[in-house]
Amino acid sequence: MEVIWALVRRSVGFFSYEGHRLVYTDWGSGDRPLALLPGLILPRRMHDPLAERLAARGHRVISLDPLGHGDSDRPLQPWRYSMARCALQTVALLDHLGLERAVIGGTSQGANVALEAAVRSPERVAGLVLEMPVLDHGEEAVLAIFTATMFAMRYGAPAFRLAGAVARRMPLGRSALLDTGLVYAGQDPEATAAAIQGLNFGRTAPPVEERREIEAPALVIAHTLDPLHPLADAEAVAGEMPNARLLRARSILEMRFSPDRLAGQIADFLDETWTAREGRDPKPKRRTAAASRR
């Protein structure tokens, strides 16, 4: 597989959402898209190794920087960063690309946003890939860790700006993991604090009664020994949704450092999901960019 990674088509694009610029990377090609969302205040680059592998398997993968993430705009109003608004941005990405539907995936906050999109726009969601969702068992850790981070960013802004200036001078492109760290470190602290505060605007995930109504097939990826992303949350959501199954990662580091096994499982899930859907809907209509603006 490594031999053909260099041949995978990749392009970077952007579109406007409520007057702000959202940036995405489009990997591969075809009519079976997967839209990937990053974790809270992490860039889309975190998904590059997975996107490369899936595109090499023939899948089209679009990784998005929502508002406040990566290369997208970073407004300072916290209300712009709710889970519901991130879900709307994901659907807007599909509209921009003229896609009738896609499998939606994400990590941590990205998994929660994918769940929100499945509840709000089920007709646009062909399936779900949920890595480390944060639900009831992880909420206390989320509040503790990210509240402390928000206050540090607000009251230690000068120091974070200095560190960010150094990080932005470092060259990118050596590895996806290093790029993710440099982009994270180079963020404006006030915008980062606003994005974290946005978690307080609305719910952090659909409640259990709504999750039970999600009929899209779902692959839930989890691991142990992580209070922020407890295995109990992943097991709960995999048991609640009627067409979900659980995939155990060997550790929190497997997807980041050795993603081949998980990428293969995800590729198989995508093949199954789209084959089943095409059997029900052999000639899906494709939305056009013009139609999406009406």
N, C-alpha and C positions, 0 to 999 in steps of 0.2 A: 504493500500500500504506500510505503514511503516514496517509492519511485514516481508515483503519479501525483503526489501532493503539489509539486511545482507546476503541474499542468492545470490545476483547478482554477477556474475563472473566478476572479474577485474584483469587485468594484465598490467604491464608496459613493454614497449619494446623500441627499438631504431633502427635506420638505419643510413647509411652514405649518405650524400648528398654533392657532390663536396668536399669531404674530411672532412666534418664536421658532428658531431653527432647530430641527431635530436631525441627527446624523445617524446613518446606518451603514453597515457593510453587507453586500449581497454576494453570497458564495454560490458557485455552481449554477445550475439551471434546471429547468423542468417544471412540471405542473403539480409537484408534491411539496409545497413549501413548509418550512419550519421557521417560525419567528422566535428568536431567543432574547430574553430580557436579563440584565445583570442583577447582581445583588445591590443592596442599598449603597449609594454613592460610589459604586464601582463602575468601571468603564466596560463597554461591550467587548473590549479586547480580551477580557477574561475568558470569553467563549471561543477564541480563535482556534485553539487546538481541536476542540470538538467540531467546530464548523468545518475545518479542513478535512477531518476524517469523514464526516458525513457527506460532504460534497464529493469526496473521492469515491464514495459509494453510490453516487448518482442523485443525491438529494440536493435540493435548493435550500439554503439556510440564510436567513436575514437576521443579523444581530443588530439590535437597536440600542442607542443611547437615549433613554427618556430624558425629559427636562432635568437639569441638575446633575447629569451623569456624563462622563467622558467628554466628547467634543460638542455636545449639544449646549444650547443656551442655558444660562443659570440665573433666572430671575430671583429676586430676593424676597418675593411674597411667599410665605410658607404654605398658604392655601392652594398654591398651584401644584403641590407635591403629594396630594392624597392618593391612595391606592386607586380610587375610582377614576381620577384624572389620568393616572398612568395607564389604566385599562383602556380609556378612550384614546390615548395616544397610540396604543398598540393597534386598535381598530383603524385609526387614521393612517397608520403605516400600510395596512392592507389596502385601504382605499387608494392611497397614493400609488401603490404598485399595481393596481387593478386586479387584486386577488379576491376571489369570491370568499375563500376561506383558507385557513392554514392550521396546522398544528401549532399550538402556542406553548412555549417552554420557558423556564426561567429558574434561577437559583435564589434561594432565600426570599428576599422581597420580590424578586422576579417571579418566583413560583406563586406567591400570593396574588400578584397582579394577574398572572395567567388564570388563576381561579376566579378572580373578579371579572375578567373578560368572558369566561365561560358562563358566568351567571348573567351578565348584562347583555351579551351578544352571542347566545348559543349557536345561532345560525352561521356565525363566522368561524366557529372553533371546531375543527375536524378532530382534534385530539389534544391531549395535554402531556407534557413532560415536566414533572415537578421535582426539582432537586432541592431537598432540604426546606420544605415549607415551614413557616413559623406560625403555629396556631396556639391553642390554649396553654400547652405545657411550656412553651418558649417565651410567652409574653413578659414574664417577670424579668428574665435575663435581657430581653430586648430593651425594656424600659430602663433597666439599670445601666447597661453598657452604652446605649445611644444617648441617654440623657446626659451622662457624664461627658460623652464626646461632644455633644452640642454646646454645653457650657464651656468646655475647654476651647472649642473653636471660637466662641463669641468673646471670651475674656482673655484668650491668649492669641488673638488674631495677629498681632505684630510678629510674634515668633513663628506662627504657622505661615505667614506670608513670606518670611525670609526663607524658611525651609522649602516652601513651594517654588520660590524663584530659583533655588538651586536645582530642584528636581526637574523643572522645565528646561533647564539647560542641558540635561543629560540626553544623549541620543536614544531614540527608540528603535525597535526592530531586532533586538538581540534575542529576546524570548517573550512570549505572551505573558508569562508570569511576572517578569521584571517590568515589562511595559505597564501592566496593570498597577503595580506598586508605584511606579513613577507618576503615572497619570493621577492616581489617588493622592499621592503626596503633593502634587502640583496644583490641587484645587484651591479656589478662593475660599477661605474659611467661613466668611459670612454666608456665601451661597450654600456651602455644605451644612452649616447650622440650620439654614432655612429648609433644606431638603429633609433633614432629620426631624425638625419641628413639624413638618407636613404630615408625619405619621399620626399626629393628634387630630387631623382634620378628617373625620370619618373613621370607619372601621379599618382594621388592619387585614382582615380576611372575611369572606362570606361566612355567616354562621352555619352551624352544623345542618340545620334544616334546609338551607339552600344548597349546601354541598351535596346532600343526599339526592338532590334533583338533577345534578349534572350527569347527563347520559353519555357525554363524549368519552371514548376510551382514554385511559390515563395510565402513564408509567410514573410511579412515585419512587424516587431515589433517595436513600437515607443511609445513615451510618450511626455508630455509637459514640459515646464519650464526648458529646458536644452539648452543653447546656443551652446554647443559643438556638440550635436546630435539633431538638431531642428526637430520638427515634420514635417516641410515643406519639408525636404529632404526625409523623409520616405514616405510622401504622394506623392511626385513627382515620386520616383522610383516605388512605387506601381501602379501609374497611367500609367507609361511609358511601363512597361513590360506587354505583352498581357495576361499572365496567373498568375498575382500576385494579392494578396489581403492583406489588412492592418489589423493588430491586435493591438489594443490600450492597452498598459500596464497602470496600474493605476498610476505608478510613476517609476522613474529610479530605485527605490529600490525593486520593486516587484519581479523581477527575482532573485535578490540576497537574499532577506529575506523571501519571501513567494511565491515560484515558482510553487506551485501546479496547480493553474488555467492556467498559461501560458504553463506549461509542458503538461497539458492535451490537450490544443489546438495544441501544436506542435506535440504531439503523434498522434492526429487525422489527422493532415496534412500529416504526414509521412505515415500513413496507406493509406490515399487516393492517395497519390503520387505513392506509390509502387504498389498498386492494379491497378491503371490506367496503369502504365507502364507494368506490367506483362500481362495485357490484350492485349497490343500491341506487346509485346515481351515475350511470355510465357516461353521460354527457353533461357534466357540470358547466353551468354558464360562468363565463369569466367577466368580472366587473371591469369596466374601463375607467380610466382616470377622469374622463369627461363626465361619465355617469355618476361617479362618486361625488362630484362637486355640485350636483343638482339639489 
